[in-house]
Amino acid sequence: MEYNSTLIYIISAFCLGAVLILMKNSVPPRLKRGMAGTAAVMILIAFILIVYNLFTMGSSP
């Protein structure tokens, strides 16, 4: 099984979180809350995918 799409999702979720943290002063307040919530959910899903991939790494296809 290929993990390319999962890896791309994980990298993009963490990059979105990093960009929001670094640019927190230039994001309009109205957009900040929604984007922060979306980034938090995406990062949570990324952590779940990391843990899932670690548990299924050794299993045969």
VMD Tcl script that builds the backbone (N, CA, C; Angstrom):
set m [mol new atoms 183]
animate dup $m
set s [atomselect $m all]
$s set {name element resname resid chain x y z} {
  {N N MET 1 A 0.846 -1.183 0.000}
  {CA C MET 1 A 0.000 0.000 0.000}
  {C C MET 1 A 0.886 1.240 0.000}
  {N N GLU 2 A 0.541 2.191 -0.825}
  {CA C GLU 2 A 1.328 3.410 -0.896}
  {C C GLU 2 A 0.769 4.448 0.076}
  {N N TYR 3 A 1.670 5.193 0.678}
  {CA C TYR 3 A 1.286 6.189 1.671}
  {C C TYR 3 A 1.547 7.609 1.182}
  {N N ASN 4 A 1.655 7.799 -0.130}
  {CA C ASN 4 A 1.984 9.114 -0.664}
  {C C ASN 4 A 0.924 10.160 -0.328}
  {N N SER 5 A -0.333 9.832 -0.513}
  {CA C SER 5 A -1.394 10.805 -0.249}
  {C C SER 5 A -1.497 11.118 1.245}
  {N N THR 6 A -1.284 10.116 2.077}
  {CA C THR 6 A -1.300 10.344 3.520}
  {C C THR 6 A -0.155 11.256 3.928}
  {N N LEU 7 A 1.014 11.016 3.391}
  {CA C LEU 7 A 2.176 11.840 3.707}
  {C C LEU 7 A 1.979 13.276 3.246}
  {N N ILE 8 A 1.421 13.465 2.070}
  {CA C ILE 8 A 1.152 14.814 1.571}
  {C C ILE 8 A 0.140 15.523 2.470}
  {N N TYR 9 A -0.900 14.819 2.910}
  {CA C TYR 9 A -1.886 15.416 3.802}
  {C C TYR 9 A -1.250 15.820 5.129}
  {N N ILE 10 A -0.423 14.963 5.702}
  {CA C ILE 10 A 0.211 15.257 6.985}
  {C C ILE 10 A 1.116 16.481 6.868}
  {N N ILE 11 A 1.909 16.540 5.815}
  {CA C ILE 11 A 2.802 17.682 5.626}
  {C C ILE 11 A 2.010 18.962 5.422}
  {N N SER 12 A 0.946 18.903 4.625}
  {CA C SER 12 A 0.161 20.113 4.383}
  {C C SER 12 A -0.582 20.577 5.633}
  {N N ALA 13 A -1.058 19.652 6.462}
  {CA C ALA 13 A -1.744 20.044 7.697}
  {C C ALA 13 A -0.784 20.744 8.652}
  {N N PHE 14 A 0.422 20.198 8.807}
  {CA C PHE 14 A 1.380 20.835 9.696}
  {C C PHE 14 A 1.877 22.166 9.133}
  {N N CYS 15 A 2.006 22.262 7.815}
  {CA C CYS 15 A 2.409 23.539 7.209}
  {C C CYS 15 A 1.332 24.596 7.399}
  {N N LEU 16 A 0.067 24.232 7.261}
  {CA C LEU 16 A -1.018 25.177 7.499}
  {C C LEU 16 A -0.991 25.669 8.941}
  {N N GLY 17 A -0.786 24.766 9.882}
  {CA C GLY 17 A -0.691 25.179 11.282}
  {C C GLY 17 A 0.479 26.106 11.530}
  {N N ALA 18 A 1.624 25.818 10.914}
  {CA C ALA 18 A 2.802 26.667 11.085}
  {C C ALA 18 A 2.588 28.045 10.466}
  {N N VAL 19 A 1.975 28.093 9.295}
  {CA C VAL 19 A 1.712 29.384 8.654}
  {C C VAL 19 A 0.749 30.215 9.491}
  {N N LEU 20 A -0.272 29.578 10.046}
  {CA C LEU 20 A -1.211 30.326 10.885}
  {C C LEU 20 A -0.546 30.854 12.151}
  {N N ILE 21 A 0.366 30.079 12.722}
  {CA C ILE 21 A 1.065 30.545 13.925}
  {C C ILE 21 A 2.011 31.686 13.579}
  {N N LEU 22 A 2.742 31.568 12.475}
  {CA C LEU 22 A 3.704 32.601 12.104}
  {C C LEU 22 A 3.039 33.876 11.615}
  {N N MET 23 A 1.886 33.782 11.001}
  {CA C MET 23 A 1.213 34.946 10.429}
  {C C MET 23 A -0.019 35.357 11.239}
  {N N LYS 24 A -0.033 35.061 12.531}
  {CA C LYS 24 A -1.241 35.307 13.327}
  {C C LYS 24 A -1.598 36.783 13.451}
  {N N ASN 25 A -0.656 37.664 13.310}
  {CA C ASN 25 A -0.955 39.090 13.434}
  {C C ASN 25 A -1.511 39.690 12.146}
  {N N SER 26 A -1.290 39.062 11.014}
  {CA C SER 26 A -1.747 39.632 9.748}
  {C C SER 26 A -3.050 39.016 9.242}
  {N N VAL 27 A -3.551 37.982 9.916}
  {CA C VAL 27 A -4.825 37.371 9.518}
  {C C VAL 27 A -5.950 38.175 10.163}
  {N N PRO 28 A -6.976 38.544 9.386}
  {CA C PRO 28 A -8.099 39.290 9.967}
  {C C PRO 28 A -8.783 38.498 11.084}
  {N N PRO 29 A -9.217 39.182 12.145}
  {CA C PRO 29 A -9.815 38.470 13.293}
  {C C PRO 29 A -11.030 37.623 12.931}
  {N N ARG 30 A -11.795 38.065 11.951}
  {CA C ARG 30 A -12.985 37.305 11.579}
  {C C ARG 30 A -12.612 35.959 10.953}
  {N N LEU 31 A -11.535 35.930 10.208}
  {CA C LEU 31 A -11.084 34.697 9.564}
  {C C LEU 31 A -10.252 33.829 10.498}
  {N N LYS 32 A -9.630 34.450 11.476}
  {CA C LYS 32 A -8.672 33.750 12.347}
  {C C LYS 32 A -9.310 32.579 13.083}
  {N N ARG 33 A -10.500 32.777 13.626}
  {CA C ARG 33 A -11.136 31.727 14.418}
  {C C ARG 33 A -11.483 30.505 13.575}
  {N N GLY 34 A -12.051 30.713 12.396}
  {CA C GLY 34 A -12.417 29.598 11.530}
  {C C GLY 34 A -11.207 28.852 11.003}
  {N N MET 35 A -10.181 29.596 10.616}
  {CA C MET 35 A -8.975 28.949 10.102}
  {C C MET 35 A -8.245 28.183 11.200}
  {N N ALA 36 A -8.245 28.723 12.414}
  {CA C ALA 36 A -7.597 28.029 13.523}
  {C C ALA 36 A -8.338 26.730 13.852}
  {N N GLY 37 A -9.641 26.768 13.824}
  {CA C GLY 37 A -10.421 25.551 14.070}
  {C C GLY 37 A -10.202 24.499 13.000}
  {N N THR 38 A -10.183 24.943 11.754}
  {CA C THR 38 A -9.937 24.027 10.644}
  {C C THR 38 A -8.546 23.415 10.733}
  {N N ALA 39 A -7.554 24.238 11.036}
  {CA C ALA 39 A -6.179 23.736 11.158}
  {C C ALA 39 A -6.063 22.751 12.321}
  {N N ALA 40 A -6.734 23.038 13.428}
  {CA C ALA 40 A -6.682 22.136 14.583}
  {C C ALA 40 A -7.284 20.774 14.247}
  {N N VAL 41 A -8.399 20.773 13.533}
  {CA C VAL 41 A -9.031 19.505 13.141}
  {C C VAL 41 A -8.128 18.748 12.170}
  {N N MET 42 A -7.532 19.466 11.205}
  {CA C MET 42 A -6.647 18.819 10.244}
  {C C MET 42 A -5.421 18.226 10.927}
  {N N ILE 43 A -4.855 18.926 11.907}
  {CA C ILE 43 A -3.684 18.420 12.623}
  {C C ILE 43 A -4.064 17.211 13.479}
  {N N LEU 44 A -5.245 17.235 14.085}
  {CA C LEU 44 A -5.716 16.086 14.854}
  {C C LEU 44 A -5.861 14.858 13.957}
  {N N ILE 45 A -6.435 15.032 12.779}
  {CA C ILE 45 A -6.567 13.918 11.840}
  {C C ILE 45 A -5.195 13.431 11.390}
  {N N ALA 46 A -4.255 14.358 11.202}
  {CA C ALA 46 A -2.898 13.973 10.805}
  {C C ALA 46 A -2.244 13.116 11.885}
  {N N PHE 47 A -2.412 13.487 13.154}
  {CA C PHE 47 A -1.865 12.665 14.238}
  {C C PHE 47 A -2.504 11.284 14.264}
  {N N ILE 48 A -3.805 11.221 14.032}
  {CA C ILE 48 A -4.486 9.927 14.000}
  {C C ILE 48 A -3.935 9.072 12.854}
  {N N LEU 49 A -3.712 9.681 11.692}
  {CA C LEU 49 A -3.156 8.943 10.566}
  {C C LEU 49 A -1.737 8.466 10.847}
  {N N ILE 50 A -0.941 9.278 11.541}
  {CA C ILE 50 A 0.418 8.869 11.900}
  {C C ILE 50 A 0.383 7.649 12.813}
  {N N VAL 51 A -0.464 7.696 13.837}
  {CA C VAL 51 A -0.565 6.572 14.778}
  {C C VAL 51 A -1.086 5.326 14.067}
  {N N TYR 52 A -2.079 5.492 13.198}
  {CA C TYR 52 A -2.619 4.348 12.453}
  {C C TYR 52 A -1.548 3.718 11.571}
  {N N ASN 53 A -0.776 4.554 10.886}
  {CA C ASN 53 A 0.273 4.020 10.017}
  {C C ASN 53 A 1.379 3.337 10.817}
  {N N LEU 54 A 1.657 3.825 12.008}
  {CA C LEU 54 A 2.666 3.166 12.845}
  {C C LEU 54 A 2.181 1.794 13.305}
  {N N PHE 55 A 0.872 1.666 13.626}
  {CA C PHE 55 A 0.341 0.377 14.052}
  {C C PHE 55 A 0.241 -0.624 12.908}
  {N N THR 56 A -0.010 -0.150 11.694}
  {CA C THR 56 A -0.181 -1.075 10.570}
  {C C THR 56 A 1.086 -1.230 9.739}
  {N N MET 57 A 2.192 -0.698 10.187}
  {CA C MET 57 A 3.424 -0.740 9.408}
  {C C MET 57 A 3.946 -2.156 9.226}
  {N N GLY 58 A 3.859 -2.976 10.227}
  {CA C GLY 58 A 4.431 -4.305 10.163}
  {C C GLY 58 A 3.514 -5.377 9.608}
  {N N SER 59 A 2.253 -5.062 9.417}
  {CA C SER 59 A 1.314 -6.080 8.950}
  {C C SER 59 A 1.468 -6.324 7.456}
  {N N SER 60 A 1.227 -7.557 7.062}
  {CA C SER 60 A 1.351 -7.905 5.642}
  {C C SER 60 A 0.080 -7.489 4.900}
  {N N PRO 61 A 0.188 -7.193 3.606}
  {CA C PRO 61 A -0.980 -6.716 2.841}
  {C C PRO 61 A -2.036 -7.752 2.606}
}
mol reanalyze $m
mol bondsrecalc $m
mol representation Tube
mol addrep $m
